[in-house]
Amino acid sequence: GMVDAAAFRYDQGDNDGARKVVQEAIELARATNDSPALGYGLHISGLVEMAGGNPVAAEACFEEGLGVWQEIKDPSNEAEMLYNLGLLAGSRGDAAAAHDMLARSIDIRRRAGREDETHIALTFIAAVAVMTSDLAEARTAMRESLQIGRQLGDRRLAWSLDVCACLAIAGGDPAPNVRAAQTGIFRKE
């Protein structure tokens, strides 16, 4: 209930209100050893911190949340935490860590038969590959992402096309300004 209240405030753009409610929810979850409530609380808390421009605090929430979901063997939420950690790593320019987290997230979703949930992560994998000038991998990831997006008729296909445009501009040698544009993609969430 409290986590839902926090999520609602976050959706309404009330970060301070959300932060207060989610802190209480997290404390309660810790006190009662309620792992799922703790995991969800940390997830919302991480999103609130991201929105508030506190990537270090957000990362701490997602890291702890990842541990919680791994412990209670909840692959869907584990994948979600890895995805968020991948975005954070990408936004601070750590391409290797971003690639690692996003690839792990995709792998977990595929093993769980949730191929439909991988195409946004694939788009970000492509963005990371452009940052590191690995255009062959970027193209492969984009092809997969667009395929899944088409099947879903997903509105987020626009993001995928965004990355494709960057790839086209990049050609063989992504200029620094393309890299800058690329990094901006991570902040669209």
ZADO-1210 file (C-alpha; in nm, 4 decimals, padded with zeros to 6 digits):
<atoms>
<atom x="00.0000" y="00.0000" z="00.0000" code="GLY" pos="1"/>
<atom x="00.2666" y="00.2512" z="00.1025" code="MET" pos="2"/>
<atom x="00.4825" y="00.1579" z="-00.1939" code="VAL" pos="3"/>
<atom x="00.1809" y="00.2119" z="-00.4221" code="ASP" pos="4"/>
<atom x="00.1218" y="00.5505" z="-00.2600" code="ALA" pos="5"/>
<atom x="00.4862" y="00.6392" z="-00.3254" code="ALA" pos="6"/>
<atom x="00.4610" y="00.5183" z="-00.6856" code="ALA" pos="7"/>
<atom x="00.1487" y="00.7300" z="-00.7353" code="PHE" pos="8"/>
<atom x="00.3258" y="01.0416" z="-00.6045" code="ARG" pos="9"/>
<atom x="00.6262" y="00.9677" z="-00.8249" code="TYR" pos="10"/>
<atom x="00.3955" y="00.9369" z="-01.1289" code="ASP" pos="11"/>
<atom x="00.2397" y="01.2715" z="-01.0348" code="GLN" pos="12"/>
<atom x="00.5855" y="01.4300" z="-01.0309" code="GLY" pos="13"/>
<atom x="00.5820" y="01.4779" z="-00.6529" code="ASP" pos="14"/>
<atom x="00.9357" y="01.3545" z="-00.5850" code="ASN" pos="15"/>
<atom x="00.9640" y="01.4872" z="-00.2312" code="ASP" pos="16"/>
<atom x="00.6324" y="01.3334" z="-00.1305" code="GLY" pos="17"/>
<atom x="00.7286" y="01.0060" z="-00.2969" code="ALA" pos="18"/>
<atom x="01.0689" y="01.0049" z="-00.1257" code="ARG" pos="19"/>
<atom x="00.9125" y="01.0502" z="00.2195" code="LYS" pos="20"/>
<atom x="00.6500" y="00.7778" z="00.1725" code="VAL" pos="21"/>
<atom x="00.8916" y="00.5295" z="00.0152" code="VAL" pos="22"/>
<atom x="01.1473" y="00.5739" z="00.2966" code="GLN" pos="23"/>
<atom x="00.8771" y="00.4810" z="00.5474" code="GLU" pos="24"/>
<atom x="00.7748" y="00.1830" z="00.3323" code="ALA" pos="25"/>
<atom x="01.1359" y="00.0621" z="00.3135" code="ILE" pos="26"/>
<atom x="01.1827" y="00.0939" z="00.6903" code="GLU" pos="27"/>
<atom x="00.8609" y="-00.0997" z="00.7516" code="LEU" pos="28"/>
<atom x="00.9639" y="-00.3705" z="00.5034" code="ALA" pos="29"/>
<atom x="01.3024" y="-00.4063" z="00.6750" code="ARG" pos="30"/>
<atom x="01.1410" y="-00.4259" z="01.0177" code="ALA" pos="31"/>
<atom x="00.8952" y="-00.6961" z="00.9081" code="THR" pos="32"/>
<atom x="01.1398" y="-00.8853" z="00.6814" code="ASN" pos="33"/>
<atom x="00.9018" y="-00.8379" z="00.3892" code="ASP" pos="34"/>
<atom x="01.1380" y="-00.8977" z="00.0960" code="SER" pos="35"/>
<atom x="00.8979" y="-00.8223" z="-00.1919" code="PRO" pos="36"/>
<atom x="00.7884" y="-00.4949" z="-00.0279" code="ALA" pos="37"/>
<atom x="01.1545" y="-00.4072" z="00.0276" code="LEU" pos="38"/>
<atom x="01.2410" y="-00.4867" z="-00.3348" code="GLY" pos="39"/>
<atom x="00.9555" y="-00.2753" z="-00.4712" code="TYR" pos="40"/>
<atom x="01.0315" y="00.0052" z="-00.2259" code="GLY" pos="41"/>
<atom x="01.3953" y="00.0141" z="-00.3350" code="LEU" pos="42"/>
<atom x="01.2858" y="00.0148" z="-00.7000" code="HIS" pos="43"/>
<atom x="01.0572" y="00.3175" z="-00.6521" code="ILE" pos="44"/>
<atom x="01.3210" y="00.4844" z="-00.4360" code="SER" pos="45"/>
<atom x="01.5775" y="00.4375" z="-00.7143" code="GLY" pos="46"/>
<atom x="01.3414" y="00.5884" z="-00.9721" code="LEU" pos="47"/>
<atom x="01.2707" y="00.8837" z="-00.7420" code="VAL" pos="48"/>
<atom x="01.6447" y="00.9436" z="-00.6931" code="GLU" pos="49"/>
<atom x="01.7056" y="00.9169" z="-01.0688" code="MET" pos="50"/>
<atom x="01.4305" y="01.1708" z="-01.1359" code="ALA" pos="51"/>
<atom x="01.5777" y="01.3947" z="-00.8665" code="GLY" pos="52"/>
<atom x="01.9190" y="01.3879" z="-01.0320" code="GLY" pos="53"/>
<atom x="02.0887" y="01.1700" z="-00.7686" code="ASN" pos="54"/>
<atom x="02.2409" y="00.8849" z="-00.9711" code="PRO" pos="55"/>
<atom x="02.4653" y="00.7635" z="-00.6866" code="VAL" pos="56"/>
<atom x="02.1705" y="00.7275" z="-00.4475" code="ALA" pos="57"/>
<atom x="01.9652" y="00.5659" z="-00.7256" code="ALA" pos="58"/>
<atom x="02.2396" y="00.3137" z="-00.7938" code="GLU" pos="59"/>
<atom x="02.2592" y="00.2183" z="-00.4259" code="ALA" pos="60"/>
<atom x="01.8815" y="00.1500" z="-00.4264" code="CYS" pos="61"/>
<atom x="01.8941" y="-00.0593" z="-00.7458" code="PHE" pos="62"/>
<atom x="02.2022" y="-00.2527" z="-00.6247" code="GLU" pos="63"/>
<atom x="02.0314" y="-00.3451" z="-00.2985" code="GLU" pos="64"/>
<atom x="01.7076" y="-00.4205" z="-00.4801" code="GLY" pos="65"/>
<atom x="01.8956" y="-00.6505" z="-00.7169" code="LEU" pos="66"/>
<atom x="02.0259" y="-00.8466" z="-00.4181" code="GLY" pos="67"/>
<atom x="01.6766" y="-00.8757" z="-00.2702" code="VAL" pos="68"/>
<atom x="01.5237" y="-01.0116" z="-00.5935" code="TRP" pos="69"/>
<atom x="01.8140" y="-01.2531" z="-00.6483" code="GLN" pos="70"/>
<atom x="01.7730" y="-01.3841" z="-00.2960" code="GLU" pos="71"/>
<atom x="01.4026" y="-01.4588" z="-00.3350" code="ILE" pos="72"/>
<atom x="01.4548" y="-01.5818" z="-00.6934" code="LYS" pos="73"/>
<atom x="01.2327" y="-01.3341" z="-00.8775" code="ASP" pos="74"/>
<atom x="01.3870" y="-01.3173" z="-01.2275" code="PRO" pos="75"/>
<atom x="01.1474" y="-01.0583" z="-01.3679" code="SER" pos="76"/>
<atom x="01.2351" y="-00.7998" z="-01.1020" code="ASN" pos="77"/>
<atom x="01.6019" y="-00.9013" z="-01.1088" code="GLU" pos="78"/>
<atom x="01.6046" y="-00.8211" z="-01.4828" code="ALA" pos="79"/>
<atom x="01.4352" y="-00.4876" z="-01.4128" code="GLU" pos="80"/>
<atom x="01.7031" y="-00.3879" z="-01.1583" code="MET" pos="81"/>
<atom x="01.9852" y="-00.4876" z="-01.3968" code="LEU" pos="82"/>
<atom x="01.8181" y="-00.2814" z="-01.6696" code="TYR" pos="83"/>
<atom x="01.8043" y="00.0262" z="-01.4437" code="ASN" pos="84"/>
<atom x="02.1667" y="-00.0256" z="-01.3354" code="LEU" pos="85"/>
<atom x="02.2624" y="-00.0538" z="-01.7030" code="GLY" pos="86"/>
<atom x="02.0943" y="00.2780" z="-01.7823" code="LEU" pos="87"/>
<atom x="02.2741" y="00.4472" z="-01.4942" code="LEU" pos="88"/>
<atom x="02.6095" y="00.3080" z="-01.6049" code="ALA" pos="89"/>
<atom x="02.5390" y="00.4258" z="-01.9599" code="GLY" pos="90"/>
<atom x="02.4426" y="00.7742" z="-01.8475" code="SER" pos="91"/>
<atom x="02.7751" y="00.8151" z="-01.6656" code="ARG" pos="92"/>
<atom x="02.9603" y="00.6909" z="-01.9736" code="GLY" pos="93"/>
<atom x="03.0660" y="00.3518" z="-01.8354" code="ASP" pos="94"/>
<atom x="02.9976" y="00.1534" z="-02.1519" code="ALA" pos="95"/>
<atom x="03.1463" y="-00.1755" z="-02.0279" code="ALA" pos="96"/>
<atom x="02.9305" y="-00.1871" z="-01.7140" code="ALA" pos="97"/>
<atom x="02.6233" y="-00.0716" z="-01.9074" code="ALA" pos="98"/>
<atom x="02.6714" y="-00.3458" z="-02.1643" code="HIS" pos="99"/>
<atom x="02.7220" y="-00.6091" z="-01.8946" code="ASP" pos="100"/>
<atom x="02.4089" y="-00.5154" z="-01.6959" code="MET" pos="101"/>
<atom x="02.1861" y="-00.4801" z="-02.0021" code="LEU" pos="102"/>
<atom x="02.3073" y="-00.8108" z="-02.1495" code="ALA" pos="103"/>
<atom x="02.2392" y="-00.9888" z="-01.8189" code="ARG" pos="104"/>
<atom x="01.8932" y="-00.8313" z="-01.8050" code="SER" pos="105"/>
<atom x="01.8143" y="-00.9483" z="-02.1596" code="ILE" pos="106"/>
<atom x="01.9476" y="-01.2972" z="-02.0863" code="ASP" pos="107"/>
<atom x="01.7248" y="-01.3376" z="-01.7788" code="ILE" pos="108"/>
<atom x="01.4157" y="-01.2175" z="-01.9669" code="ARG" pos="109"/>
<atom x="01.4841" y="-01.4541" z="-02.2568" code="ARG" pos="110"/>
<atom x="01.5276" y="-01.7496" z="-02.0222" code="ARG" pos="111"/>
<atom x="01.1962" y="-01.6555" z="-01.8598" code="ALA" pos="112"/>
<atom x="01.0316" y="-01.6492" z="-02.2050" code="GLY" pos="113"/>
<atom x="00.9815" y="-01.2715" z="-02.1944" code="ARG" pos="114"/>
<atom x="01.1396" y="-01.1886" z="-02.5280" code="GLU" pos="115"/>
<atom x="00.8828" y="-00.9082" z="-02.5656" code="ASP" pos="116"/>
<atom x="01.0411" y="-00.7238" z="-02.2719" code="GLU" pos="117"/>
<atom x="01.3914" y="-00.7153" z="-02.4218" code="THR" pos="118"/>
<atom x="01.3665" y="-00.4706" z="-02.7084" code="HIS" pos="119"/>
<atom x="01.4208" y="-00.1506" z="-02.5115" code="ILE" pos="120"/>
<atom x="01.7272" y="-00.3027" z="-02.3444" code="ALA" pos="121"/>
<atom x="01.8501" y="-00.4077" z="-02.6891" code="LEU" pos="122"/>
<atom x="01.8123" y="-00.0475" z="-02.8050" code="THR" pos="123"/>
<atom x="02.0294" y="00.0649" z="-02.5154" code="PHE" pos="124"/>
<atom x="02.2839" y="-00.2110" z="-02.5884" code="ILE" pos="125"/>
<atom x="02.3073" y="-00.0627" z="-02.9382" code="ALA" pos="126"/>
<atom x="02.3509" y="00.2856" z="-02.7910" code="ALA" pos="127"/>
<atom x="02.6346" y="00.1570" z="-02.5712" code="VAL" pos="128"/>
<atom x="02.7946" y="-00.0155" z="-02.8713" code="ALA" pos="129"/>
<atom x="02.7914" y="00.3155" z="-03.0605" code="VAL" pos="130"/>
<atom x="02.9599" y="00.4845" z="-02.7620" code="MET" pos="131"/>
<atom x="03.2419" y="00.2309" z="-02.7929" code="THR" pos="132"/>
<atom x="03.2455" y="00.2392" z="-03.1764" code="SER" pos="133"/>
<atom x="03.1369" y="-00.1257" z="-03.1979" code="ASP" pos="134"/>
<atom x="02.9020" y="-00.0669" z="-03.4884" code="LEU" pos="135"/>
<atom x="02.8683" y="-00.4319" z="-03.5888" code="ALA" pos="136"/>
<atom x="02.7232" y="-00.5173" z="-03.2492" code="GLU" pos="137"/>
<atom x="02.5105" y="-00.2034" z="-03.2559" code="ALA" pos="138"/>
<atom x="02.3546" y="-00.3083" z="-03.5868" code="ARG" pos="139"/>
<atom x="02.2827" y="-00.6620" z="-03.4615" code="THR" pos="140"/>
<atom x="02.1177" y="-00.5347" z="-03.1432" code="ALA" pos="141"/>
<atom x="01.9128" y="-00.2810" z="-03.3392" code="MET" pos="142"/>
<atom x="01.7939" y="-00.5443" z="-03.5861" code="ARG" pos="143"/>
<atom x="01.6700" y="-00.7611" z="-03.2980" code="GLU" pos="144"/>
<atom x="01.5153" y="-00.4631" z="-03.1217" code="SER" pos="145"/>
<atom x="01.3280" y="-00.3434" z="-03.4301" code="LEU" pos="146"/>
<atom x="01.2025" y="-00.6947" z="-03.5026" code="GLN" pos="147"/>
<atom x="01.0553" y="-00.7311" z="-03.1535" code="ILE" pos="148"/>
<atom x="00.9230" y="-00.3738" z="-03.1592" code="GLY" pos="149"/>
<atom x="00.7453" y="-00.4382" z="-03.4871" code="ARG" pos="150"/>
<atom x="00.5805" y="-00.7507" z="-03.3501" code="GLN" pos="151"/>
<atom x="00.4603" y="-00.5516" z="-03.0491" code="LEU" pos="152"/>
<atom x="00.3667" y="-00.2433" z="-03.2496" code="GLY" pos="153"/>
<atom x="00.5403" y="-00.0595" z="-02.9678" code="ASP" pos="154"/>
<atom x="00.5333" y="00.3198" z="-02.9502" code="ARG" pos="155"/>
<atom x="00.8887" y="00.3055" z="-02.8147" code="ARG" pos="156"/>
<atom x="00.9951" y="00.1992" z="-03.1634" code="LEU" pos="157"/>
<atom x="01.0743" y="00.5697" z="-03.2032" code="ALA" pos="158"/>
<atom x="01.3686" y="00.5256" z="-02.9645" code="TRP" pos="159"/>
<atom x="01.4983" y="00.2379" z="-03.1729" code="SER" pos="160"/>
<atom x="01.4742" y="00.4514" z="-03.4844" code="LEU" pos="161"/>
<atom x="01.6566" y="00.7273" z="-03.2976" code="ASP" pos="162"/>
<atom x="01.9492" y="00.4922" z="-03.2397" code="VAL" pos="163"/>
<atom x="01.9321" y="00.3776" z="-03.6033" code="CYS" pos="164"/>
<atom x="01.9654" y="00.7398" z="-03.7119" code="ALA" pos="165"/>
<atom x="02.2710" y="00.7794" z="-03.4888" code="CYS" pos="166"/>
<atom x="02.4152" y="00.4602" z="-03.6369" code="LEU" pos="167"/>
<atom x="02.3610" y="00.5913" z="-03.9888" code="ALA" pos="168"/>
<atom x="02.5294" y="00.9210" z="-03.9024" code="ILE" pos="169"/>
<atom x="02.8091" y="00.7346" z="-03.7267" code="ALA" pos="170"/>
<atom x="02.8862" y="00.5177" z="-04.0284" code="GLY" pos="171"/>
<atom x="03.2345" y="00.3955" z="-03.9494" code="GLY" pos="172"/>
<atom x="03.3557" y="00.6591" z="-03.7055" code="ASP" pos="173"/>
<atom x="03.1173" y="00.8031" z="-03.4479" code="PRO" pos="174"/>
<atom x="03.2171" y="01.1650" z="-03.4074" code="ALA" pos="175"/>
<atom x="03.2175" y="01.3031" z="-03.0514" code="PRO" pos="176"/>
<atom x="02.8900" y="01.4903" z="-03.1132" code="ASN" pos="177"/>
<atom x="02.7183" y="01.1640" z="-03.2125" code="VAL" pos="178"/>
<atom x="02.8468" y="01.0129" z="-02.8896" code="ARG" pos="179"/>
<atom x="02.7000" y="01.3064" z="-02.7007" code="ALA" pos="180"/>
<atom x="02.3640" y="01.2573" z="-02.8737" code="ALA" pos="181"/>
<atom x="02.3870" y="00.8895" z="-02.7898" code="GLN" pos="182"/>
<atom x="02.4439" y="00.9532" z="-02.4215" code="THR" pos="183"/>
<atom x="02.1325" y="01.1713" z="-02.4247" code="GLY" pos="184"/>
<atom x="01.9258" y="00.8644" z="-02.5145" code="ILE" pos="185"/>
<atom x="01.9896" y="00.7254" z="-02.1663" code="PHE" pos="186"/>
<atom x="01.8122" y="01.0240" z="-02.0134" code="ARG" pos="187"/>
<atom x="01.4855" y="00.9750" z="-02.1992" code="LYS" pos="188"/>
<atom x="01.3452" y="00.7264" z="-01.9492" code="GLU" pos="189"/>
</atoms>
